[in-house]
Amino acid sequence: MKDIGIPVKNKPKKECTDKNCPYHGSLKIRGRTFEGTVTSDKMDSSIVVSWPYTTSMPKYERLMRNNSRVTAHIPPCIHAKKGDKVRIAECRPISKNKSFVVIEKVE
C-alpha cells in the first residue's frame, strides 16, 4: 500500500486491483478534501456525497443553509453505505462527472 500524501486514520485493510484506487492503483490525489455523508450508493463503483454549508443573505440579514452534492469514485477496498460519513479528495477527472475519490470512511 502506497502513501497518498494525506494523513489518514482508517486505511483499508483489504487489497484491491482497481487502477483508480489511491492506495493500490495509480491515481494521484491533489487539490481539496471534504468530509460529507453518502446520500446515494446505487451506482457501480460511484457514490454521491453531500455536505452542508451556510451562506449569508445580506438583504434579509440571515444565513441560508445549502448542500453541495458531488459524485465520487469508491474503490472496492473501502466499504461505505448510504448514511456513512466519508472523506473525499480531488483527483484527475475519472469520467464526465467524477473528479473525486473516497480516501477513508470516518468513524
Secondary structure, 3 states (H helix, E strand, C coil): CCCCCCCCCCCCCCCCCCCCCCCCCCCCEEEEEEEEEEEECCCCCEEEEEEEEEEEECCCCEEEEEEEEEEEECCCCCCCCCCCEEEEEEECCCCCCCCEEEEEEEC
